Amino acid sequence: MRVIFLLNITKVGGAACAYASNLVIIDIPEGVVSIGEGAFLCCPSLTTVSFPTTITSIGDRAFHDCSSPENVDLLRTNLQELGKYAFINYSELKSMTIPDSLQTLGDNVFHNCSKLVPSNIDVSEDSDDYSDDSDGYNDDNDATSEVLAHLFLQK
Protein backbone atom coordinates (compact mmCIF):
# COMPACT_ATOMS: atom_id res chain seq x y z
CA MET A 1 0.00 0.00 0.00
CA ARG A 2 1.21 3.49 -0.85
CA VAL A 3 0.03 6.84 0.52
CA ILE A 4 0.30 9.95 -1.62
CA PHE A 5 -0.95 13.09 0.09
CA LEU A 6 -2.78 15.82 -1.78
CA LEU A 7 -0.66 18.72 -2.97
CA ASN A 8 -2.60 21.41 -1.07
CA ILE A 9 -1.92 20.22 2.48
CA THR A 10 0.61 21.81 4.82
CA LYS A 11 0.46 19.33 7.68
CA VAL A 12 0.14 15.58 8.12
CA GLY A 13 -2.07 15.35 11.21
CA GLY A 14 -1.50 13.34 14.34
CA ALA A 15 -2.16 9.61 13.93
CA ALA A 16 -3.02 10.19 10.24
CA CYS A 17 -1.79 6.75 9.19
CA ALA A 18 -1.18 5.14 12.58
CA TYR A 19 -1.43 1.36 12.71
CA ALA A 20 -1.50 1.03 8.90
CA SER A 21 0.19 -2.36 9.00
CA ASN A 22 0.30 -2.73 5.19
CA LEU A 23 1.66 0.75 4.48
CA VAL A 24 4.88 0.43 2.45
CA ILE A 25 5.57 3.81 0.77
CA ILE A 26 4.76 7.38 1.82
CA ASP A 27 5.13 10.34 -0.55
CA ILE A 28 4.87 13.62 1.35
CA PRO A 29 4.50 16.52 -1.12
CA GLU A 30 6.27 19.85 -1.20
CA GLY A 31 4.42 22.40 0.91
CA VAL A 32 4.00 20.11 3.93
CA VAL A 33 5.80 21.74 6.86
CA SER A 34 4.96 19.37 9.70
CA ILE A 35 4.21 15.78 10.54
CA GLY A 36 1.99 15.42 13.59
CA GLU A 37 2.32 13.32 16.70
CA GLY A 38 2.13 9.60 15.98
CA ALA A 39 1.31 10.21 12.30
CA PHE A 40 2.91 6.94 11.19
CA LEU A 41 2.94 5.12 14.52
CA CYS A 42 3.20 1.33 14.25
CA CYS A 43 3.60 0.94 10.48
CA PRO A 44 5.85 -2.15 10.47
CA SER A 45 5.83 -2.68 6.67
CA LEU A 46 6.96 0.86 5.86
CA THR A 47 10.09 0.81 3.67
CA THR A 48 10.22 4.25 2.02
CA VAL A 49 9.36 7.79 3.11
CA SER A 50 9.92 10.74 0.77
CA PHE A 51 10.30 13.96 2.75
CA PRO A 52 9.75 17.35 1.08
CA THR A 53 12.29 20.15 1.31
CA THR A 54 9.62 22.23 3.09
CA ILE A 55 9.35 19.98 6.17
CA THR A 56 10.37 21.83 9.35
CA SER A 57 8.90 19.66 12.12
CA ILE A 58 8.46 15.97 12.86
CA GLY A 59 6.25 15.43 15.91
CA ASP A 60 6.54 13.18 18.96
CA ARG A 61 6.46 9.47 18.11
CA ALA A 62 5.79 10.26 14.44
CA PHE A 63 7.57 7.08 13.30
CA HIS A 64 7.38 5.03 16.51
CA ASP A 65 7.67 1.28 15.85
CA CYS A 66 8.35 1.53 12.12
CA SER A 67 10.89 -1.26 12.00
CA SER A 68 11.48 -1.81 8.28
CA PRO A 69 13.13 1.31 6.78
CA GLU A 70 16.90 1.14 6.68
CA ASN A 71 17.57 4.72 5.55
CA VAL A 72 16.10 8.13 6.33
CA ASP A 73 17.29 11.12 4.31
CA LEU A 74 16.40 14.50 5.77
CA LEU A 75 19.46 16.32 4.44
CA ARG A 76 17.65 18.28 1.71
CA THR A 77 14.92 19.41 4.09
CA ASN A 78 14.58 22.50 6.25
CA LEU A 79 13.99 20.35 9.35
CA GLN A 80 14.19 22.40 12.54
CA GLU A 81 12.52 20.18 15.12
CA LEU A 82 12.48 16.46 15.89
CA GLY A 83 9.94 15.58 18.60
CA LYS A 84 10.61 13.21 21.46
CA TYR A 85 10.68 9.53 20.58
CA ALA A 86 10.24 10.48 16.87
CA PHE A 87 12.09 7.38 15.65
CA ILE A 88 11.86 5.14 18.73
CA ASN A 89 12.09 1.40 17.99
CA TYR A 90 13.08 2.07 14.36
CA SER A 91 15.03 -1.15 14.74
CA GLU A 92 16.29 -1.66 11.17
CA LEU A 93 17.45 1.95 10.69
CA LYS A 94 21.07 1.87 9.52
CA SER A 95 21.63 5.39 8.19
CA MET A 96 20.14 8.82 8.61
CA THR A 97 21.14 12.20 7.28
CA ILE A 98 20.12 15.31 9.22
CA PRO A 99 20.37 18.91 7.99
CA ASP A 100 22.27 21.67 9.77
CA SER A 101 18.96 23.53 10.14
CA LEU A 102 17.97 21.23 13.06
CA GLN A 103 17.48 23.36 16.19
CA THR A 104 15.28 21.38 18.58
CA LEU A 105 15.74 17.75 19.45
CA GLY A 106 13.32 15.91 21.72
CA ASP A 107 14.24 13.27 24.27
CA ASN A 108 15.02 9.72 23.19
CA VAL A 109 14.54 10.42 19.49
CA PHE A 110 16.66 7.38 18.55
CA HIS A 111 15.81 5.05 21.43
CA ASN A 112 16.33 1.40 20.42
CA CYS A 113 17.88 2.26 17.01
CA SER A 114 20.95 0.10 17.66
CA LYS A 115 21.86 -0.44 13.99
CA LEU A 116 22.18 3.32 13.48
CA VAL A 117 25.13 3.87 15.82
CA PRO A 118 28.38 2.24 16.89
CA SER A 119 28.17 -0.19 19.80
CA ASN A 120 29.70 2.31 22.25
CA ILE A 121 26.49 4.42 22.12
CA ASP A 122 23.79 2.69 24.15
CA VAL A 123 20.33 3.25 22.69
CA SER A 124 19.01 -0.13 23.79
CA GLU A 125 15.67 -0.57 25.44
CA ASP A 126 16.32 -1.51 29.03
CA SER A 127 13.73 -2.40 31.65
CA ASP A 128 15.28 0.32 33.83
CA ASP A 129 14.34 2.92 31.21
CA TYR A 130 10.70 2.77 32.25
CA SER A 131 9.54 4.86 35.20
CA ASP A 132 6.54 6.59 36.63
CA ASP A 133 7.24 9.52 34.30
CA SER A 134 4.16 10.87 32.53
CA ASP A 135 5.23 9.30 29.22
CA GLY A 136 6.42 6.02 30.75
CA TYR A 137 10.11 6.51 30.01
CA ASN A 138 13.03 7.63 32.11
CA ASP A 139 14.76 10.41 30.19
CA ASP A 140 17.91 10.24 32.38
CA ASN A 141 19.44 7.56 30.11
CA ASP A 142 18.89 9.50 26.89
CA ALA A 143 21.72 9.01 24.37
CA THR A 144 20.10 11.30 21.76
CA SER A 145 22.87 13.93 21.80
CA GLU A 146 25.53 11.24 21.30
CA VAL A 147 23.60 9.79 18.37
CA LEU A 148 23.18 13.23 16.81
CA ALA A 149 26.90 13.96 17.16
CA HIS A 150 27.65 10.63 15.46
CA LEU A 151 25.24 11.41 12.61
CA PHE A 152 26.75 14.84 12.01
CA LEU A 153 30.24 13.25 11.86
CA GLN A 154 28.99 10.89 9.14
CA LYS A 155 28.22 13.72 6.69
C-alpha positions as CSV (number, residue, x, y, z in Angstrom):
1,M,0.0,0.0,0.0
2,R,1.2,3.5,-0.8
3,V,0.0,6.8,0.5
4,I,0.3,10.0,-1.6
5,F,-0.9,13.1,0.1
6,L,-2.8,15.8,-1.8
7,L,-0.7,18.7,-3.0
8,N,-2.6,21.4,-1.1
9,I,-1.9,20.2,2.5
10,T,0.6,21.8,4.8
11,K,0.5,19.3,7.7
12,V,0.1,15.6,8.1
13,G,-2.1,15.4,11.2
14,G,-1.5,13.3,14.3
15,A,-2.2,9.6,13.9
16,A,-3.0,10.2,10.2
17,C,-1.8,6.8,9.2
18,A,-1.2,5.1,12.6
19,Y,-1.4,1.4,12.7
20,A,-1.5,1.0,8.9
21,S,0.2,-2.4,9.0
22,N,0.3,-2.7,5.2
23,L,1.7,0.8,4.5
24,V,4.9,0.4,2.4
25,I,5.6,3.8,0.8
26,I,4.8,7.4,1.8
27,D,5.1,10.3,-0.6
28,I,4.9,13.6,1.3
29,P,4.5,16.5,-1.1
30,E,6.3,19.9,-1.2
31,G,4.4,22.4,0.9
32,V,4.0,20.1,3.9
33,V,5.8,21.7,6.9
34,S,5.0,19.4,9.7
35,I,4.2,15.8,10.5
36,G,2.0,15.4,13.6
37,E,2.3,13.3,16.7
38,G,2.1,9.6,16.0
39,A,1.3,10.2,12.3
40,F,2.9,6.9,11.2
41,L,2.9,5.1,14.5
42,C,3.2,1.3,14.2
43,C,3.6,0.9,10.5
44,P,5.9,-2.2,10.5
45,S,5.8,-2.7,6.7
46,L,7.0,0.9,5.9
47,T,10.1,0.8,3.7
48,T,10.2,4.2,2.0
49,V,9.4,7.8,3.1
50,S,9.9,10.7,0.8
51,F,10.3,14.0,2.8
52,P,9.8,17.4,1.1
53,T,12.3,20.2,1.3
54,T,9.6,22.2,3.1
55,I,9.4,20.0,6.2
56,T,10.4,21.8,9.4
57,S,8.9,19.7,12.1
58,I,8.5,16.0,12.9
59,G,6.3,15.4,15.9
60,D,6.5,13.2,19.0
61,R,6.5,9.5,18.1
62,A,5.8,10.3,14.4
63,F,7.6,7.1,13.3
64,H,7.4,5.0,16.5
65,D,7.7,1.3,15.8
66,C,8.4,1.5,12.1
67,S,10.9,-1.3,12.0
68,S,11.5,-1.8,8.3
69,P,13.1,1.3,6.8
70,E,16.9,1.1,6.7
71,N,17.6,4.7,5.5
72,V,16.1,8.1,6.3
73,D,17.3,11.1,4.3
74,L,16.4,14.5,5.8
75,L,19.5,16.3,4.4
76,R,17.7,18.3,1.7
77,T,14.9,19.4,4.1
78,N,14.6,22.5,6.3
79,L,14.0,20.3,9.4
80,Q,14.2,22.4,12.5
81,E,12.5,20.2,15.1
82,L,12.5,16.5,15.9
83,G,9.9,15.6,18.6
84,K,10.6,13.2,21.5
85,Y,10.7,9.5,20.6
86,A,10.2,10.5,16.9
87,F,12.1,7.4,15.7
88,I,11.9,5.1,18.7
89,N,12.1,1.4,18.0
90,Y,13.1,2.1,14.4
91,S,15.0,-1.2,14.7
92,E,16.3,-1.7,11.2
93,L,17.5,1.9,10.7
94,K,21.1,1.9,9.5
95,S,21.6,5.4,8.2
96,M,20.1,8.8,8.6
97,T,21.1,12.2,7.3
98,I,20.1,15.3,9.2
99,P,20.4,18.9,8.0
100,D,22.3,21.7,9.8
101,S,19.0,23.5,10.1
102,L,18.0,21.2,13.1
103,Q,17.5,23.4,16.2
104,T,15.3,21.4,18.6
105,L,15.7,17.7,19.5
106,G,13.3,15.9,21.7
107,D,14.2,13.3,24.3
108,N,15.0,9.7,23.2
109,V,14.5,10.4,19.5
110,F,16.7,7.4,18.6
111,H,15.8,5.0,21.4
112,N,16.3,1.4,20.4
113,C,17.9,2.3,17.0
114,S,20.9,0.1,17.7
115,K,21.9,-0.4,14.0
116,L,22.2,3.3,13.5
117,V,25.1,3.9,15.8
118,P,28.4,2.2,16.9
119,S,28.2,-0.2,19.8
120,N,29.7,2.3,22.2
121,I,26.5,4.4,22.1
122,D,23.8,2.7,24.2
123,V,20.3,3.3,22.7
124,S,19.0,-0.1,23.8
125,E,15.7,-0.6,25.4
126,D,16.3,-1.5,29.0
127,S,13.7,-2.4,31.7
128,D,15.3,0.3,33.8
129,D,14.3,2.9,31.2
130,Y,10.7,2.8,32.3
131,S,9.5,4.9,35.2
132,D,6.5,6.6,36.6
133,D,7.2,9.5,34.3
134,S,4.2,10.9,32.5
135,D,5.2,9.3,29.2
136,G,6.4,6.0,30.7
137,Y,10.1,6.5,30.0
138,N,13.0,7.6,32.1
139,D,14.8,10.4,30.2
140,D,17.9,10.2,32.4
141,N,19.4,7.6,30.1
142,D,18.9,9.5,26.9
143,A,21.7,9.0,24.4
144,T,20.1,11.3,21.8
145,S,22.9,13.9,21.8
146,E,25.5,11.2,21.3
147,V,23.6,9.8,18.4
148,L,23.2,13.2,16.8
149,A,26.9,14.0,17.2
150,H,27.6,10.6,15.5
151,L,25.2,11.4,12.6
152,F,26.7,14.8,12.0
153,L,30.2,13.3,11.9
154,Q,29.0,10.9,9.1
155,K,28.2,13.7,6.7
